[in-house]
Amino acid sequence: MAQCEGKTKKGDRCRRDASADSSFCTIHQDQGIRARETREPEEWDHDAILKAALGFALVGVLLLLRFRR
Ligand SMILES: [Zn+2]
């Protein structure tokens, strides 16, 4: 199992084992989430919002066509 990439309050590298689905232990999992969010926030958000908006628009049109019949 890999070592946690989180840092302790002293600034040292965490010595705990990382969780199976991440490179951080359960204590430092929020450090990993924060690091991922600050990397590419704009690009990811715009893409996700655009896809969500298109999906909702498509569903809205389909519902509108069904109710009109
Ligand atoms: Zn840790």
N, CA, C, O and the ligand as a Tripos MOL2 file, in Angstrom:
@<TRIPOS>MOLECULE
protein
  277   275    70     0     0
PROTEIN
NO_CHARGES

@<TRIPOS>ATOM
      1 N           0.8470   -1.2090    0.0000 N.3       1 MET1
      2 CA          0.0000    0.0000    0.0000 C.3       1 MET1
      3 C           0.8790    1.2550    0.0000 C.2       1 MET1
      4 O           1.9200    1.2710    0.6570 O.2       1 MET1
      5 N           0.4880    2.2810   -0.7090 N.am      2 ALA2
      6 CA          1.2980    3.4920   -0.8410 C.3       2 ALA2
      7 C           1.2370    4.3450    0.4260 C.2       2 ALA2
      8 O           0.3160    4.2300    1.2350 O.2       2 ALA2
      9 N           2.2330    5.1930    0.5690 N.am      3 GLN3
     10 CA          2.2700    6.0840    1.7280 C.3       3 GLN3
     11 C           1.4000    7.3120    1.4730 C.2       3 GLN3
     12 O           1.2790    7.7780    0.3400 O.2       3 GLN3
     13 N           0.8000    7.8260    2.5420 N.am      4 CYS4
     14 CA         -0.0400    9.0220    2.4300 C.3       4 CYS4
     15 C           0.7950   10.2170    1.9820 C.2       4 CYS4
     16 O           1.9160   10.4050    2.4550 O.2       4 CYS4
     17 N           0.2440   11.0380    1.0570 N.am      5 GLU5
     18 CA          0.9590   12.2260    0.5690 C.3       5 GLU5
     19 C           0.6280   13.4670    1.3790 C.2       5 GLU5
     20 O           1.1120   14.5560    1.0710 O.2       5 GLU5
     21 N          -0.1900   13.3140    2.4090 N.am      6 GLY6
     22 CA         -0.5780   14.4480    3.2390 C.3       6 GLY6
     23 C           0.5540   14.9160    4.1410 C.2       6 GLY6
     24 O           1.5690   14.2370    4.2920 O.2       6 GLY6
     25 N           0.3620   16.0870    4.7370 N.am      7 LYS7
     26 CA          1.3660   16.6390    5.6430 C.3       7 LYS7
     27 C           0.7640   16.8120    7.0270 C.2       7 LYS7
     28 O          -0.4060   17.1680    7.1660 O.2       7 LYS7
     29 N           1.5670   16.5610    8.0450 N.am      8 THR8
     30 CA          1.1160   16.7440    9.4210 C.3       8 THR8
     31 C           1.1420   18.2230    9.7650 C.2       8 THR8
     32 O           1.6140   19.0470    8.9820 O.2       8 THR8
     33 N           0.6220   18.5550   10.9580 N.am      9 LYS9
     34 CA          0.6070   19.9620   11.3800 C.3       9 LYS9
     35 C           2.0100   20.5210   11.5110 C.2       9 LYS9
     36 O           2.2130   21.7280   11.3820 O.2       9 LYS9
     37 N           2.9840   19.6520   11.7660 N.am     10 LYS10
     38 CA          4.3770   20.0940   11.8700 C.3      10 LYS10
     39 C           5.0030   20.3530   10.5010 C.2      10 LYS10
     40 O           6.0630   20.9730   10.4170 O.2      10 LYS10
     41 N           4.3730   19.8940    9.4450 N.am     11 GLY11
     42 CA          4.9190   20.0650    8.1100 C.3      11 GLY11
     43 C           5.6610   18.8440    7.6100 C.2      11 GLY11
     44 O           6.2470   18.8560    6.5270 O.2      11 GLY11
     45 N           5.6280   17.7660    8.4240 N.am     12 ASP12
     46 CA          6.3120   16.5360    8.0020 C.3      12 ASP12
     47 C           5.4060   15.7010    7.1060 C.2      12 ASP12
     48 O           4.1890   15.8840    7.0890 O.2      12 ASP12
     49 N           6.0030   14.8050    6.3800 N.am     13 ARG13
     50 CA          5.2480   13.8870    5.5460 C.3      13 ARG13
     51 C           4.5200   12.8870    6.4470 C.2      13 ARG13
     52 O           5.1040   12.3480    7.3860 O.2      13 ARG13
     53 N           3.2450   12.6470    6.1520 N.am     14 CYS14
     54 CA          2.4480   11.7110    6.9270 C.3      14 CYS14
     55 C           3.0130   10.3010    6.7620 C.2      14 CYS14
     56 O           3.4140    9.9080    5.6670 O.2      14 CYS14
     57 N           3.0420    9.5560    7.8490 N.am     15 ARG15
     58 CA          3.6120    8.2110    7.7890 C.3      15 ARG15
     59 C           2.5610    7.1310    7.7010 C.2      15 ARG15
     60 O           2.9010    5.9490    7.6820 O.2      15 ARG15
     61 N           1.3020    7.4960    7.6460 N.am     16 ARG16
     62 CA          0.2420    6.4900    7.5550 C.3      16 ARG16
     63 C           0.1280    5.9400    6.1350 C.2      16 ARG16
     64 O           0.6290    6.5400    5.1840 O.2      16 ARG16
     65 N          -0.5330    4.8010    6.0050 N.am     17 ASP17
     66 CA         -0.7680    4.2200    4.6870 C.3      17 ASP17
     67 C          -1.9380    4.9360    4.0150 C.2      17 ASP17
     68 O          -2.9160    5.2940    4.6720 O.2      17 ASP17
     69 N          -1.8310    5.1400    2.7110 N.am     18 ALA18
     70 CA         -2.9070    5.7970    1.9760 C.3      18 ALA18
     71 C          -4.0760    4.8450    1.7840 C.2      18 ALA18
     72 O          -3.9080    3.6260    1.8090 O.2      18 ALA18
     73 N          -5.2680    5.4130    1.5900 N.am     19 SER19
     74 CA         -6.4430    4.5930    1.3240 C.3      19 SER19
     75 C          -6.3100    3.9340   -0.0390 C.2      19 SER19
     76 O          -5.5250    4.3800   -0.8760 O.2      19 SER19
     77 N          -7.0720    2.8810   -0.2600 N.am     20 ALA20
     78 CA         -6.9510    2.1230   -1.5130 C.3      20 ALA20
     79 C          -7.3350    2.9640   -2.7220 C.2      20 ALA20
     80 O          -6.7540    2.7940   -3.7950 O.2      20 ALA20
     81 N          -8.3040    3.8730   -2.5740 N.am     21 ASP21
     82 CA         -8.8030    4.6370   -3.7200 C.3      21 ASP21
     83 C          -8.2100    6.0380   -3.8060 C.2      21 ASP21
     84 O          -8.6910    6.8500   -4.5960 O.2      21 ASP21
     85 N          -7.1740    6.3500   -3.0150 N.am     22 SER22
     86 CA         -6.5720    7.6740   -3.0900 C.3      22 SER22
     87 C          -5.1200    7.5960   -2.6370 C.2      22 SER22
     88 O          -4.6570    6.5560   -2.1690 O.2      22 SER22
     89 N          -4.4050    8.7180   -2.7840 N.am     23 SER23
     90 CA         -3.0100    8.7590   -2.3430 C.3      23 SER23
     91 C          -2.8890    9.4120   -0.9800 C.2      23 SER23
     92 O          -1.8070    9.8590   -0.6010 O.2      23 SER23
     93 N          -4.0040    9.4740   -0.2270 N.am     24 PHE24
     94 CA         -4.0000   10.0650    1.1110 C.3      24 PHE24
     95 C          -4.6760    9.1150    2.0910 C.2      24 PHE24
     96 O          -5.5090    8.2980    1.7000 O.2      24 PHE24
     97 N          -4.3130    9.2260    3.3620 N.am     25 CYS25
     98 CA         -4.9790    8.4290    4.3840 C.3      25 CYS25
     99 C          -6.3090    9.0890    4.7320 C.2      25 CYS25
    100 O          -6.6290   10.1580    4.2130 O.2      25 CYS25
    101 N          -7.0800    8.4560    5.6050 N.am     26 THR26
    102 CA         -8.4140    8.9850    5.9200 C.3      26 THR26
    103 C          -8.3290   10.3520    6.5820 C.2      26 THR26
    104 O          -9.2310   11.1730    6.4170 O.2      26 THR26
    105 N          -7.2530   10.6120    7.3330 N.am     27 ILE27
    106 CA         -7.1080   11.8910    8.0290 C.3      27 ILE27
    107 C          -6.8000   13.0140    7.0400 C.2      27 ILE27
    108 O          -7.2960   14.1290    7.2050 O.2      27 ILE27
    109 N          -5.9990   12.7430    6.0280 N.am     28 HIS28
    110 CA         -5.5550   13.7870    5.0980 C.3      28 HIS28
    111 C          -6.2990   13.7670    3.7650 C.2      28 HIS28
    112 O          -5.8600   14.3900    2.7980 O.2      28 HIS28
    113 N          -7.4290   13.0510    3.7110 N.am     29 GLN29
    114 CA         -8.1600   12.9690    2.4450 C.3      29 GLN29
    115 C          -8.6290   14.3510    1.9740 C.2      29 GLN29
    116 O          -8.6860   14.6130    0.7730 O.2      29 GLN29
    117 N          -8.9670   15.2420    2.9370 N.am     30 ASP30
    118 CA         -9.4060   16.5850    2.5350 C.3      30 ASP30
    119 C          -8.2810   17.3850    1.9070 C.2      30 ASP30
    120 O          -8.5380   18.2750    1.0960 O.2      30 ASP30
    121 N          -7.0240   17.0850    2.2690 N.am     31 GLN31
    122 CA         -5.8860   17.7550    1.6200 C.3      31 GLN31
    123 C          -5.8350   17.3810    0.1480 C.2      31 GLN31
    124 O          -5.5560   18.2360   -0.6930 O.2      31 GLN31
    125 N          -6.0950   16.1400   -0.1750 N.am     32 GLY32
    126 CA         -6.0800   15.6820   -1.5510 C.3      32 GLY32
    127 C          -7.1850   16.3130   -2.3640 C.2      32 GLY32
    128 O          -6.9670   16.6890   -3.5150 O.2      32 GLY32
    129 N          -8.3730   16.4380   -1.7860 N.am     33 ILE33
    130 CA         -9.5020   17.0370   -2.4960 C.3      33 ILE33
    131 C          -9.2060   18.5010   -2.7840 C.2      33 ILE33
    132 O          -9.4710   18.9860   -3.8840 O.2      33 ILE33
    133 N          -8.6530   19.2110   -1.7940 N.am     34 ARG34
    134 CA         -8.3360   20.6310   -1.9780 C.3      34 ARG34
    135 C          -7.2910   20.8160   -3.0740 C.2      34 ARG34
    136 O          -7.3960   21.7410   -3.8800 O.2      34 ARG34
    137 N          -6.2850   19.9440   -3.1110 N.am     35 ALA35
    138 CA         -5.2210   20.0540   -4.1170 C.3      35 ALA35
    139 C          -5.7920   19.8620   -5.5100 C.2      35 ALA35
    140 O          -5.3940   20.5530   -6.4480 O.2      35 ALA35
    141 N          -6.7260   18.9230   -5.6520 N.am     36 ARG36
    142 CA         -7.3080   18.6680   -6.9650 C.3      36 ARG36
    143 C          -8.1710   19.8430   -7.4130 C.2      36 ARG36
    144 O          -8.1850   20.1830   -8.5970 O.2      36 ARG36
    145 N          -8.8930   20.4690   -6.4800 N.am     37 GLU37
    146 CA         -9.7830   21.5740   -6.8360 C.3      37 GLU37
    147 C          -9.0090   22.8090   -7.2690 C.2      37 GLU37
    148 O          -9.4610   23.5410   -8.1500 O.2      37 GLU37
    149 N          -7.8440   23.0560   -6.6620 N.am     38 THR38
    150 CA         -7.0920   24.2660   -6.9910 C.3      38 THR38
    151 C          -6.2830   24.1030   -8.2650 C.2      38 THR38
    152 O          -5.7530   25.0870   -8.7810 O.2      38 THR38
    153 N          -6.1720   22.8960   -8.7830 N.am     39 ARG39
    154 CA         -5.3500   22.6760   -9.9770 C.3      39 ARG39
    155 C          -6.0060   23.2570  -11.2310 C.2      39 ARG39
    156 O          -5.4170   24.1190  -11.8830 O.2      39 ARG39
    157 N          -7.2010   22.8080  -11.5780 N.am     40 GLU40
    158 CA         -7.8800   23.2990  -12.7800 C.3      40 GLU40
    159 C          -9.3520   23.5690  -12.4820 C.2      40 GLU40
    160 O         -10.2210   22.8510  -12.9760 O.2      40 GLU40
    161 N          -9.6430   24.5950  -11.6810 N.am     41 PRO41
    162 CA        -11.0350   24.8170  -11.2990 C.3      41 PRO41
    163 C         -11.8960   25.3470  -12.4430 C.2      41 PRO41
    164 O         -13.0080   24.8610  -12.6470 O.2      41 PRO41
    165 N         -11.4090   26.3250  -13.1830 N.am     42 GLU42
    166 CA        -12.1940   26.9700  -14.2380 C.3      42 GLU42
    167 C         -12.5690   25.9890  -15.3460 C.2      42 GLU42
    168 O         -13.7420   25.8460  -15.6920 O.2      42 GLU42
    169 N         -11.5700   25.3230  -15.8910 N.am     43 GLU43
    170 CA        -11.7810   24.4370  -17.0330 C.3      43 GLU43
    171 C         -12.8240   23.3580  -16.7240 C.2      43 GLU43
    172 O         -13.7500   23.1180  -17.4990 O.2      43 GLU43
    173 N         -12.6390   22.7120  -15.5510 N.am     44 TRP44
    174 CA        -13.5310   21.6170  -15.2000 C.3      44 TRP44
    175 C         -14.9490   22.1340  -14.9820 C.2      44 TRP44
    176 O         -15.9090   21.5210  -15.4490 O.2      44 TRP44
    177 N         -15.0880   23.2540  -14.2790 N.am     45 ASP45
    178 CA        -16.4040   23.7750  -13.9510 C.3      45 ASP45
    179 C         -17.1940   24.1380  -15.2080 C.2      45 ASP45
    180 O         -18.3690   23.7920  -15.3310 O.2      45 ASP45
    181 N         -16.5370   24.8430  -16.1490 N.am     46 HIS46
    182 CA        -17.2250   25.2670  -17.3660 C.3      46 HIS46
    183 C         -17.7270   24.0570  -18.1450 C.2      46 HIS46
    184 O         -18.8630   24.0450  -18.6200 O.2      46 HIS46
    185 N         -16.8870   23.0490  -18.2730 N.am     47 ASP47
    186 CA        -17.2460   21.8490  -19.0250 C.3      47 ASP47
    187 C         -18.4240   21.1430  -18.3710 C.2      47 ASP47
    188 O         -19.3650   20.7320  -19.0490 O.2      47 ASP47
    189 N         -18.3690   21.0030  -17.0470 N.am     48 ALA48
    190 CA        -19.4270   20.2940  -16.3300 C.3      48 ALA48
    191 C         -20.7400   21.0540  -16.4020 C.2      48 ALA48
    192 O         -21.7980   20.4540  -16.5930 O.2      48 ALA48
    193 N         -20.6780   22.3740  -16.2500 N.am     49 ILE49
    194 CA        -21.8930   23.1960  -16.2860 C.3      49 ILE49
    195 C         -22.5210   23.1420  -17.6800 C.2      49 ILE49
    196 O         -23.7410   23.0510  -17.8120 O.2      49 ILE49
    197 N         -21.6920   23.1980  -18.7050 N.am     50 LEU50
    198 CA        -22.1850   23.1540  -20.0820 C.3      50 LEU50
    199 C         -22.8940   21.8320  -20.3540 C.2      50 LEU50
    200 O         -23.9750   21.8130  -20.9420 O.2      50 LEU50
    201 N         -22.2870   20.7330  -19.9270 N.am     51 LYS51
    202 CA        -22.8840   19.4150  -20.1450 C.3      51 LYS51
    203 C         -24.1870   19.2710  -19.3790 C.2      51 LYS51
    204 O         -25.1530   18.7080  -19.8930 O.2      51 LYS51
    205 N         -24.2200   19.7770  -18.1550 N.am     52 ALA52
    206 CA        -25.4240   19.7000  -17.3340 C.3      52 ALA52
    207 C         -26.5380   20.5370  -17.9590 C.2      52 ALA52
    208 O         -27.6930   20.1130  -17.9980 O.2      52 ALA52
    209 N         -26.1860   21.7290  -18.4490 N.am     53 ALA53
    210 CA        -27.1770   22.6110  -19.0620 C.3      53 ALA53
    211 C         -27.7480   21.9760  -20.3200 C.2      53 ALA53
    212 O         -28.9570   22.0360  -20.5430 O.2      53 ALA53
    213 N         -26.9010   21.3670  -21.1480 N.am     54 LEU54
    214 CA        -27.3590   20.6950  -22.3660 C.3      54 LEU54
    215 C         -28.2740   19.5320  -22.0230 C.2      54 LEU54
    216 O         -29.2840   19.3130  -22.6920 O.2      54 LEU54
    217 N         -27.9230   18.7860  -20.9800 N.am     55 GLY55
    218 CA        -28.7350   17.6510  -20.5600 C.3      55 GLY55
    219 C         -30.1050   18.1020  -20.0980 C.2      55 GLY55
    220 O         -31.1170   17.5120  -20.4780 O.2      55 GLY55
    221 N         -30.1460   19.1340  -19.2860 N.am     56 PHE56
    222 CA        -31.4240   19.6370  -18.7850 C.3      56 PHE56
    223 C         -32.2720   20.1930  -19.9160 C.2      56 PHE56
    224 O         -33.4880   20.0030  -19.9270 O.2      56 PHE56
    225 N         -31.6480   20.8770  -20.8690 N.am     57 ALA57
    226 CA        -32.3660   21.4440  -22.0050 C.3      57 ALA57
    227 C         -32.9920   20.3280  -22.8380 C.2      57 ALA57
    228 O         -34.1350   20.4370  -23.2810 O.2      57 ALA57
    229 N         -32.2370   19.2620  -23.0430 N.am     58 LEU58
    230 CA        -32.7260   18.1290  -23.8370 C.3      58 LEU58
    231 C         -33.9290   17.4820  -23.1630 C.2      58 LEU58
    232 O         -34.9350   17.1940  -23.8120 O.2      58 LEU58
    233 N         -33.8160   17.2570  -21.8560 N.am     59 VAL59
    234 CA        -34.9100   16.6520  -21.0910 C.3      59 VAL59
    235 C         -36.1280   17.5780  -21.1200 C.2      59 VAL59
    236 O         -37.2610   17.1120  -21.2420 O.2      59 VAL59
    237 N         -35.8950   18.8820  -21.0090 N.am     60 GLY60
    238 CA        -36.9820   19.8560  -21.0200 C.3      60 GLY60
    239 C         -37.7330   19.8320  -22.3360 C.2      60 GLY60
    240 O         -38.9630   19.8810  -22.3490 O.2      60 GLY60
    241 N         -37.0020   19.7550  -23.4560 N.am     61 VAL61
    242 CA        -37.6240   19.7150  -24.7810 C.3      61 VAL61
    243 C         -38.4300   18.4370  -24.9470 C.2      61 VAL61
    244 O         -39.5410   18.4670  -25.4760 O.2      61 VAL61
    245 N         -37.8840   17.3260  -24.5010 N.am     62 LEU62
    246 CA        -38.5840   16.0420  -24.6220 C.3      62 LEU62
    247 C         -39.8840   16.0550  -23.8180 C.2      62 LEU62
    248 O         -40.9180   15.5810  -24.2890 O.2      62 LEU62
    249 N         -39.8240   16.6030  -22.5960 N.am     63 LEU63
    250 CA        -41.0230   16.6770  -21.7560 C.3      63 LEU63
    251 C         -42.0620   17.5850  -22.4050 C.2      63 LEU63
    252 O         -43.2550   17.2800  -22.3810 O.2      63 LEU63
    253 N         -41.6160   18.6990  -22.9830 N.am     64 LEU64
    254 CA        -42.5190   19.6500  -23.6150 C.3      64 LEU64
    255 C         -43.2370   18.9950  -24.7870 C.2      64 LEU64
    256 O         -44.4400   19.1880  -24.9630 O.2      64 LEU64
    257 N         -42.5140   18.2260  -25.5860 N.am     65 LEU65
    258 CA        -43.1050   17.5650  -26.7490 C.3      65 LEU65
    259 C         -44.1240   16.5120  -26.3050 C.2      65 LEU65
    260 O         -45.1500   16.3290  -26.9610 O.2      65 LEU65
    261 N         -43.8510   15.8310  -25.2130 N.am     66 ARG66
    262 CA        -44.7740   14.7900  -24.7380 C.3      66 ARG66
    263 C         -46.0590   15.3830  -24.2140 C.2      66 ARG66
    264 O         -47.1400   14.8500  -24.4630 O.2      66 ARG66
    265 N         -45.9500   16.4990  -23.4780 N.am     67 PHE67
    266 CA        -47.1450   17.1000  -22.8980 C.3      67 PHE67
    267 C         -48.0270   17.7530  -23.9500 C.2      67 PHE67
    268 O         -49.2180   17.9480  -23.7090 O.2      67 PHE67
    269 N         -47.4820   18.0920  -25.1000 N.am     68 ARG68
    270 CA        -48.2580   18.7810  -26.1380 C.3      68 ARG68
    271 C         -49.1510   17.8170  -26.9020 C.2      68 ARG68
    272 O         -50.1320   18.2440  -27.5090 O.2      68 ARG68
    273 N         -48.8390   16.5450  -26.8870 N.am     69 ARG69
    274 CA        -49.6220   15.5960  -27.6750 C.3      69 ARG69
    275 C         -50.9670   15.2790  -27.0150 C.2      69 ARG69
    276 O         -51.7480   14.4940  -27.5520 O.2      69 ARG69
    277 ZN         -2.0250   11.1130    6.1010 Zn       70 ZN70
@<TRIPOS>BOND
     1     1     2 1
     2     2     3 1
     3     3     4 2
     4     3     5 am
     5     5     6 1
     6     6     7 1
     7     7     8 2
     8     7     9 am
     9     9    10 1
    10    10    11 1
    11    11    12 2
    12    11    13 am
    13    13    14 1
    14    14    15 1
    15    15    16 2
    16    15    17 am
    17    17    18 1
    18    18    19 1
    19    19    20 2
    20    19    21 am
    21    21    22 1
    22    22    23 1
    23    23    24 2
    24    23    25 am
    25    25    26 1
    26    26    27 1
    27    27    28 2
    28    27    29 am
    29    29    30 1
    30    30    31 1
    31    31    32 2
    32    31    33 am
    33    33    34 1
    34    34    35 1
    35    35    36 2
    36    35    37 am
    37    37    38 1
    38    38    39 1
    39    39    40 2
    40    39    41 am
    41    41    42 1
    42    42    43 1
    43    43    44 2
    44    43    45 am
    45    45    46 1
    46    46    47 1
    47    47    48 2
    48    47    49 am
    49    49    50 1
    50    50    51 1
    51    51    52 2
    52    51    53 am
    53    53    54 1
    54    54    55 1
    55    55    56 2
    56    55    57 am
    57    57    58 1
    58    58    59 1
    59    59    60 2
    60    59    61 am
    61    61    62 1
    62    62    63 1
    63    63    64 2
    64    63    65 am
    65    65    66 1
    66    66    67 1
    67    67    68 2
    68    67    69 am
    69    69    70 1
    70    70    71 1
    71    71    72 2
    72    71    73 am
    73    73    74 1
    74    74    75 1
    75    75    76 2
    76    75    77 am
    77    77    78 1
    78    78    79 1
    79    79    80 2
    80    79    81 am
    81    81    82 1
    82    82    83 1
    83    83    84 2
    84    83    85 am
    85    85    86 1
    86    86    87 1
    87    87    88 2
    88    87    89 am
    89    89    90 1
    90    90    91 1
    91    91    92 2
    92    91    93 am
    93    93    94 1
    94    94    95 1
    95    95    96 2
    96    95    97 am
    97    97    98 1
    98    98    99 1
    99    99   100 2
   100    99   101 am
   101   101   102 1
   102   102   103 1
   103   103   104 2
   104   103   105 am
   105   105   106 1
   106   106   107 1
   107   107   108 2
   108   107   109 am
   109   109   110 1
   110   110   111 1
   111   111   112 2
   112   111   113 am
   113   113   114 1
   114   114   115 1
   115   115   116 2
   116   115   117 am
   117   117   118 1
   118   118   119 1
   119   119   120 2
   120   119   121 am
   121   121   122 1
   122   122   123 1
   123   123   124 2
   124   123   125 am
   125   125   126 1
   126   126   127 1
   127   127   128 2
   128   127   129 am
   129   129   130 1
   130   130   131 1
   131   131   132 2
   132   131   133 am
   133   133   134 1
   134   134   135 1
   135   135   136 2
   136   135   137 am
   137   137   138 1
   138   138   139 1
   139   139   140 2
   140   139   141 am
   141   141   142 1
   142   142   143 1
   143   143   144 2
   144   143   145 am
   145   145   146 1
   146   146   147 1
   147   147   148 2
   148   147   149 am
   149   149   150 1
   150   150   151 1
   151   151   152 2
   152   151   153 am
   153   153   154 1
   154   154   155 1
   155   155   156 2
   156   155   157 am
   157   157   158 1
   158   158   159 1
   159   159   160 2
   160   159   161 am
   161   161   162 1
   162   162   163 1
   163   163   164 2
   164   163   165 am
   165   165   166 1
   166   166   167 1
   167   167   168 2
   168   167   169 am
   169   169   170 1
   170   170   171 1
   171   171   172 2
   172   171   173 am
   173   173   174 1
   174   174   175 1
   175   175   176 2
   176   175   177 am
   177   177   178 1
   178   178   179 1
   179   179   180 2
   180   179   181 am
   181   181   182 1
   182   182   183 1
   183   183   184 2
   184   183   185 am
   185   185   186 1
   186   186   187 1
   187   187   188 2
   188   187   189 am
   189   189   190 1
   190   190   191 1
   191   191   192 2
   192   191   193 am
   193   193   194 1
   194   194   195 1
   195   195   196 2
   196   195   197 am
   197   197   198 1
   198   198   199 1
   199   199   200 2
   200   199   201 am
   201   201   202 1
   202   202   203 1
   203   203   204 2
   204   203   205 am
   205   205   206 1
   206   206   207 1
   207   207   208 2
   208   207   209 am
   209   209   210 1
   210   210   211 1
   211   211   212 2
   212   211   213 am
   213   213   214 1
   214   214   215 1
   215   215   216 2
   216   215   217 am
   217   217   218 1
   218   218   219 1
   219   219   220 2
   220   219   221 am
   221   221   222 1
   222   222   223 1
   223   223   224 2
   224   223   225 am
   225   225   226 1
   226   226   227 1
   227   227   228 2
   228   227   229 am
   229   229   230 1
   230   230   231 1
   231   231   232 2
   232   231   233 am
   233   233   234 1
   234   234   235 1
   235   235   236 2
   236   235   237 am
   237   237   238 1
   238   238   239 1
   239   239   240 2
   240   239   241 am
   241   241   242 1
   242   242   243 1
   243   243   244 2
   244   243   245 am
   245   245   246 1
   246   246   247 1
   247   247   248 2
   248   247   249 am
   249   249   250 1
   250   250   251 1
   251   251   252 2
   252   251   253 am
   253   253   254 1
   254   254   255 1
   255   255   256 2
   256   255   257 am
   257   257   258 1
   258   258   259 1
   259   259   260 2
   260   259   261 am
   261   261   262 1
   262   262   263 1
   263   263   264 2
   264   263   265 am
   265   265   266 1
   266   266   267 1
   267   267   268 2
   268   267   269 am
   269   269   270 1
   270   270   271 1
   271   271   272 2
   272   271   273 am
   273   273   274 1
   274   274   275 1
   275   275   276 2
@<TRIPOS>SUBSTRUCTURE
     1 MET1         2 RESIDUE 1 A MET
     2 ALA2         6 RESIDUE 1 A ALA
     3 GLN3        10 RESIDUE 1 A GLN
     4 CYS4        14 RESIDUE 1 A CYS
     5 GLU5        18 RESIDUE 1 A GLU
     6 GLY6        22 RESIDUE 1 A GLY
     7 LYS7        26 RESIDUE 1 A LYS
     8 THR8        30 RESIDUE 1 A THR
     9 LYS9        34 RESIDUE 1 A LYS
    10 LYS10       38 RESIDUE 1 A LYS
    11 GLY11       42 RESIDUE 1 A GLY
    12 ASP12       46 RESIDUE 1 A ASP
    13 ARG13       50 RESIDUE 1 A ARG
    14 CYS14       54 RESIDUE 1 A CYS
    15 ARG15       58 RESIDUE 1 A ARG
    16 ARG16       62 RESIDUE 1 A ARG
    17 ASP17       66 RESIDUE 1 A ASP
    18 ALA18       70 RESIDUE 1 A ALA
    19 SER19       74 RESIDUE 1 A SER
    20 ALA20       78 RESIDUE 1 A ALA
    21 ASP21       82 RESIDUE 1 A ASP
    22 SER22       86 RESIDUE 1 A SER
    23 SER23       90 RESIDUE 1 A SER
    24 PHE24       94 RESIDUE 1 A PHE
    25 CYS25       98 RESIDUE 1 A CYS
    26 THR26      102 RESIDUE 1 A THR
    27 ILE27      106 RESIDUE 1 A ILE
    28 HIS28      110 RESIDUE 1 A HIS
    29 GLN29      114 RESIDUE 1 A GLN
    30 ASP30      118 RESIDUE 1 A ASP
    31 GLN31      122 RESIDUE 1 A GLN
    32 GLY32      126 RESIDUE 1 A GLY
    33 ILE33      130 RESIDUE 1 A ILE
    34 ARG34      134 RESIDUE 1 A ARG
    35 ALA35      138 RESIDUE 1 A ALA
    36 ARG36      142 RESIDUE 1 A ARG
    37 GLU37      146 RESIDUE 1 A GLU
    38 THR38      150 RESIDUE 1 A THR
    39 ARG39      154 RESIDUE 1 A ARG
    40 GLU40      158 RESIDUE 1 A GLU
    41 PRO41      162 RESIDUE 1 A PRO
    42 GLU42      166 RESIDUE 1 A GLU
    43 GLU43      170 RESIDUE 1 A GLU
    44 TRP44      174 RESIDUE 1 A TRP
    45 ASP45      178 RESIDUE 1 A ASP
    46 HIS46      182 RESIDUE 1 A HIS
    47 ASP47      186 RESIDUE 1 A ASP
    48 ALA48      190 RESIDUE 1 A ALA
    49 ILE49      194 RESIDUE 1 A ILE
    50 LEU50      198 RESIDUE 1 A LEU
    51 LYS51      202 RESIDUE 1 A LYS
    52 ALA52      206 RESIDUE 1 A ALA
    53 ALA53      210 RESIDUE 1 A ALA
    54 LEU54      214 RESIDUE 1 A LEU
    55 GLY55      218 RESIDUE 1 A GLY
    56 PHE56      222 RESIDUE 1 A PHE
    57 ALA57      226 RESIDUE 1 A ALA
    58 LEU58      230 RESIDUE 1 A LEU
    59 VAL59      234 RESIDUE 1 A VAL
    60 GLY60      238 RESIDUE 1 A GLY
    61 VAL61      242 RESIDUE 1 A VAL
    62 LEU62      246 RESIDUE 1 A LEU
    63 LEU63      250 RESIDUE 1 A LEU
    64 LEU64      254 RESIDUE 1 A LEU
    65 LEU65      258 RESIDUE 1 A LEU
    66 ARG66      262 RESIDUE 1 A ARG
    67 PHE67      266 RESIDUE 1 A PHE
    68 ARG68      270 RESIDUE 1 A ARG
    69 ARG69      274 RESIDUE 1 A ARG
    70 ZN70       277 GROUP 0 **** ****
